[in-house]
Amino acid sequence: MFLLISRLTRLLGSRLRGWRLPLAVIVLVFLTSWLAMALVEPAGSEIAAPGNYWWYFVVTAATVGYGDFFPESGAGRLVGTYVIVGGIVTLTLLFSRLADYLQSVRGKRLRGVGALELTGHVVVLGYLPGRTERMLAELHAENATPIVLCAWDEVGENPVPEDPVVSFVRGDLTHADVMTRACVDRARTVIVDGRDDNETLAIAVAVEHANPGVHTVAALRDLGRRDNLRYVNPGIACVQWHMPTLITEEALDPGITEVYSDLMSAGGHGNTYSLRLPSGHGFTAFGDCQTHLGRRFGATVLAVRTAGGLTVSPPWDTPIGEGTTLYYVGRGRIDTRDLVAR
């Protein structure tokens, strides 16, 4: 019996591929066993009735065997054995096909050759060992926003397969196919981290074609090339290549690089200063000081240094005493002689 089914399976297998083979085997076993059961069972047997046999076939082929219907003759039991063997063969084929399919899907994901279905994600175009892994870790340190890492063909497999947040796409980063498979047209943010500035410019052009106006962060070795990128998209945020942390900050909080640039520029709208509180300043807590400096000088205190060390954005009830250093942003430097509590 098993030899017969095995030969039939090999015969069908040579002609059928994929999921059609187990389907063909189960249909063949069902039809032939039903016919055989109807021929060998006594005339009064209920098992071969159309309303009953399909149920008997399912529970027997699945080797469950509830026993509510069963053959009465020896030949009928032989047919039942045929159904059991056919069910086992079919289940084996199904599990084999399922394992092959899952392995194929996993292989495509690892090799980055499949298409993704994502929306509102971050796309990183470019891969440099070590540097990119640090950027990816910073990108999803605060949340689990999906990330798509796109690399050139020489990166054979996903370099971070253990990270469930990161999907992988491989190919020509300037080609529309990569833009489509990485769902750049539905991305929230795109980071362009090319191997040189010319490559970064070429990738930015492809991004602009795929998703015009998307928030794009470009890493440049020479910031003098930013004008070339802004011909592509005036809103592109250009960041110095050797500052990967600032790249990820700009990706997560659009416009932050412009704030940093203004703060670090001598001609900016707000410069950073420090001030050491003199005796008799009249403040008891940080909130009092913050309010007074804001109202009188238009300044914002970013951090304080006390005997306990530096605290950035301290709670408003933080005590401050003589000798406390304030680090603030303002239109100009505040003279301690002008620092009079309300």
C-alpha positions in Angstrom: 0.0 0.0 0.0 2.7 2.4 1.0 4.8 1.4 -2.0 1.9 2.2 -4.3 1.3 5.6 -2.9 5.1 6.3 -2.9 5.2 5.5 -6.6 2.2 7.6 -7.4 3.7 10.5 -5.4 7.0 10.3 -7.4 5.0 10.2 -10.7 2.9 13.2 -9.7 6.0 15.0 -8.3 7.7 14.8 -11.6 4.9 16.7 -13.2 3.6 18.9 -10.4 5.4 21.5 -8.4 4.8 23.5 -5.3 1.5 23.2 -3.4 -0.2 21.4 -6.3 1.5 18.1 -5.5 0.0 17.5 -2.0 -3.4 18.7 -3.3 -3.3 16.2 -6.2 -2.3 13.4 -3.8 -5.1 14.0 -1.3 -7.7 14.3 -4.1 -6.5 11.1 -5.7 -6.6 9.2 -2.4 -10.0 10.6 -1.6 -11.6 9.6 -4.9 -10.0 6.1 -5.1 -10.7 5.3 -1.5 -14.3 6.3 -1.7 -14.9 4.2 -4.7 -13.1 1.2 -3.1 -15.0 1.6 0.1 -18.4 1.7 -1.7 -17.4 -1.5 -3.5 -16.2 -3.6 -0.6 -18.5 -2.5 2.3 -21.9 -4.2 2.8 -24.9 -2.6 1.2 -26.3 -1.3 4.5 -23.1 0.3 5.7 -23.4 4.1 6.3 -19.7 4.8 5.9 -19.8 5.2 2.1 -22.7 7.5 2.1 -21.8 10.9 0.5 -22.7 12.8 3.7 -20.6 10.6 5.9 -17.5 9.5 3.9 -16.0 13.0 3.7 -16.0 13.2 7.5 -14.6 9.7 7.9 -11.9 10.5 5.3 -10.8 13.7 7.1 -10.5 12.2 10.6 -8.9 9.1 9.3 -6.4 10.8 7.0 -5.5 13.2 9.9 -5.0 10.0 12.1 -7.5 11.4 14.6 -10.0 8.5 14.3 -13.0 9.5 16.3 -14.6 6.1 15.6 -18.1 7.3 14.8 -17.8 5.8 11.3 -15.7 2.7 10.6 -15.5 0.0 8.0 -17.2 -3.4 8.9 -15.4 -5.7 6.4 -11.8 -6.7 6.2 -11.4 -5.2 2.8 -12.9 -2.0 4.2 -10.3 -1.9 6.9 -7.6 -2.3 4.2 -9.1 0.7 2.4 -9.0 2.6 5.8 -5.3 1.7 6.0 -4.8 3.2 2.5 -6.5 6.4 3.7 -4.2 6.6 6.8 -1.1 6.2 4.7 -2.3 8.6 2.1 -3.0 11.2 4.8 0.4 10.8 6.3 2.1 11.2 2.9 0.0 14.3 2.2 0.8 15.9 5.6 4.5 15.2 5.1 4.3 16.9 1.7 2.5 19.8 3.1 5.0 20.3 6.0 7.9 20.0 3.5 6.4 22.6 1.2 5.6 24.9 4.2 9.2 24.5 5.5 10.6 25.3 2.0 8.3 28.3 1.7 9.3 29.7 5.1 13.0 29.1 4.4 12.6 30.8 1.0 10.9 33.9 2.6 13.6 34.0 5.4 16.4 33.7 2.8 14.9 36.5 0.7 14.7 38.7 3.8 18.3 37.9 4.8 19.6 38.6 1.3 17.5 41.7 0.9 15.9 40.8 -2.4 12.3 40.8 -1.4 9.8 43.7 -1.4 8.6 45.2 1.8 5.2 46.6 2.9 5.9 49.5 5.3 4.5 52.9 6.0 5.8 55.8 8.2 9.2 54.1 8.6 12.8 55.4 8.5 15.0 54.4 5.5 18.8 54.3 5.9 20.5 54.3 2.5 24.1 53.2 2.8 26.0 50.8 5.1 29.4 51.1 6.8 30.3 48.4 9.3 30.2 49.6 12.9 29.1 53.1 12.1 25.7 52.0 10.7 25.0 49.6 13.6 25.5 52.5 16.1 23.2 54.7 14.1 20.5 52.0 14.0 20.7 51.5 17.7 20.2 55.2 18.3 17.4 55.4 15.9 15.2 52.9 17.8 16.5 53.6 21.3 13.4 55.7 22.1 10.8 53.8 20.1 10.2 50.8 17.8 9.7 52.7 14.5 10.4 50.3 11.6 13.7 50.9 9.9 14.8 49.8 6.4 18.5 49.4 5.9 19.5 49.6 2.2 23.0 48.5 1.2 24.9 47.9 -2.0 25.2 44.4 -3.6 28.5 43.6 -2.0 26.8 43.3 1.4 25.5 39.8 0.8 23.2 39.5 3.8 21.4 41.5 6.5 24.3 42.7 8.8 21.9 43.0 11.7 19.6 39.9 11.4 19.0 39.7 15.2 17.3 43.2 15.2 13.6 42.7 14.6 13.0 46.4 14.0 15.4 46.5 11.0 14.5 45.1 7.5 17.1 44.8 4.8 17.1 45.7 1.1 20.1 45.1 -1.2 20.8 46.6 -4.6 21.8 49.7 -6.5 20.9 52.5 -4.1 20.5 55.0 -7.0 18.0 52.7 -8.7 14.2 53.0 -8.6 13.9 49.3 -7.8 15.5 49.8 -4.4 13.4 52.8 -3.7 10.3 50.7 -4.5 11.3 47.7 -2.4 12.2 49.9 0.5 8.9 51.7 0.3 10.7 55.1 0.1 7.5 56.6 -1.3 5.7 55.9 2.1 8.7 56.6 4.4 8.7 59.2 7.1 12.4 60.0 7.0 15.3 59.0 4.7 19.0 59.1 5.8 21.5 59.2 3.0 24.9 58.0 4.1 26.9 57.4 0.9 30.5 56.2 0.6 31.4 59.7 -0.7 29.7 63.0 -1.4 29.1 62.3 -5.1 27.3 59.0 -4.2 25.3 60.8 -1.6 24.1 63.4 -4.2 23.2 60.6 -6.7 21.2 58.7 -4.0 19.4 61.9 -2.9 18.3 62.5 -6.5 16.7 58.9 -6.5 15.0 59.6 -3.2 13.5 62.9 -4.5 12.1 61.1 -7.5 10.6 58.4 -5.3 9.1 60.7 -2.6 9.4 64.4 -3.4 9.8 66.5 -0.3 10.3 63.7 2.2 12.4 64.7 5.2 15.9 63.7 4.0 19.1 63.8 6.1 22.3 63.7 4.1 25.8 63.0 5.6 28.5 65.0 3.9 32.2 65.0 4.2 32.4 68.4 2.7 29.6 70.7 3.9 30.4 73.0 1.0 28.5 70.5 -1.2 25.2 71.3 0.6 24.2 73.7 -2.1 24.4 70.9 -4.7 22.0 68.8 -2.6 19.6 71.7 -2.1 19.2 72.0 -5.8 17.7 68.6 -5.5 15.5 69.4 -2.5 15.8 72.7 -0.6 14.6 71.0 2.6 17.5 68.5 2.8 19.2 68.6 6.2 23.0 68.3 5.6 25.0 67.0 8.5 28.8 66.6 8.9 29.6 63.0 8.1 31.8 62.4 11.2 28.8 63.3 13.5 26.6 60.2 13.2 24.8 61.0 16.5 23.7 64.4 15.0 22.5 62.5 11.9 20.2 60.3 13.9 19.0 63.2 16.0 18.0 65.1 12.9 16.2 62.0 11.6 14.1 61.7 14.8 13.6 65.4 15.4 13.6 67.3 12.1 15.2 70.7 12.3 17.4 70.0 15.3 20.6 70.5 13.2 19.4 74.0 12.3 19.0 74.8 16.0 22.5 73.4 16.8 24.0 75.4 13.9 22.4 78.6 15.2 23.6 78.0 18.7 27.2 77.3 17.6 27.3 80.2 15.2 28.7 83.6 16.4 26.1 85.3 14.2 23.2 83.2 15.4 20.0 84.4 16.9 20.9 82.8 20.3 24.3 82.1 21.8 25.3 80.0 24.7 26.9 81.5 27.8 27.6 80.7 31.4 27.1 82.7 34.6 28.2 82.1 38.1 25.7 83.2 40.7 27.1 85.7 43.2 26.2 85.9 46.8 22.9 87.6 47.6 21.3 86.6 44.2 18.0 86.0 46.0 17.0 82.8 44.2 16.0 79.7 46.2 15.2 77.3 43.4 16.0 76.8 39.8 12.4 77.6 38.7 12.7 81.1 40.2 16.0 81.7 38.4 14.6 80.4 35.0 11.5 82.6 35.3 13.5 85.7 36.2 16.1 85.3 33.4 13.4 84.6 30.9 11.3 87.6 31.7 14.1 90.2 32.2 16.7 89.0 29.7 14.9 86.7 27.3 17.3 83.9 28.3 16.7 80.2 28.8 18.8 78.2 31.2 19.8 74.8 29.8 21.8 73.4 32.7 23.2 74.1 36.1 26.4 73.0 37.8 26.3 72.7 41.6 28.6 71.0 44.1 26.9 67.7 43.0 27.9 68.1 39.4 26.2 69.2 36.1 22.5 68.7 35.6 20.9 69.4 32.2 17.3 70.6 32.3 17.0 70.3 36.1 13.7 70.1 37.9 12.3 73.5 38.9 12.5 72.8 42.6 16.3 72.2 42.4 18.0 74.3 45.1 20.6 76.7 43.8 23.0 78.6 46.0 26.0 80.9 45.8 28.6 79.6 43.3 26.1 77.7 41.2 27.0 78.0 37.5 24.1 78.6 35.0 24.5 77.6 31.3 22.0 79.6 29.3 21.0 80.7 25.8 20.4 84.4 25.3 20.7 87.4 23.0 23.8 88.5 24.9 25.9 87.9 28.0 24.3 88.8 31.3 26.4 90.9 33.7 26.2 89.6 37.3 25.6 93.2 38.4 22.4 93.2 36.5 21.2 90.0 38.0 18.8 91.1 40.6 16.0 88.9 41.8 12.5 90.1 41.5 
